[in-house]
């Protein structure tokens, strides 16, 4: 692991009306780090990640990102009328990728290669999430922010996801994962518990 910083969040605040969700959250992610964010439902985990990727503006504090970003939101953001293959070609243009070799490798790794010609609206919830994750990873960004990326996965695919996450870390990528599954904590280099609007670093292993 290097000391190169990929994401730095400092004293971030966010409220919805009178309800304060984040109250001075601090979070730093270095290259080659697999970091977990955990917390109770409604604690502000998704809000924190949306601020981290620039989708939501904080009320106070600062966010710095260094390098390209891959973001997998909790709810799959796909077009129901497009097939899996059409999604990949659309994002190939958006990411300016010369080829889709790596994208199709991800599809095969996650086990939905048979659905290439299936429209997203006809996919199961788990397979939609596999597509969602593939779109976030296919341009091989140095920073990945994943909000419960394995929702609906079967156990085998869930295990493949973690094998992939460890591989990405070994290549120097930074991977941030929101998780509510206690048995996932063993995979992280560092775990940050979101309580009372702040992040508290705890034991990962």
Buried (B, 14 or more C-beta within 10 A) or exposed (E): EEEBBBBBBBBBBBBEEEEBBBBBBBBBBBBBBBBBBBBEEEBBBBBBBBBBBEEBEBEEBEBEBBBEBBBBBBEBEBEEEBBBBBBBBEBBEEBEBEEBEBBBEBBEBBBBEEBEEBBBEEBEEBBBBBBBBBBBBBBBBBBBBBBBBBBBBEEEBBEBBBEBBEEBBEEBBBBBBBBEEEEBBEBBBBBBBBEEBBBEEEEBE
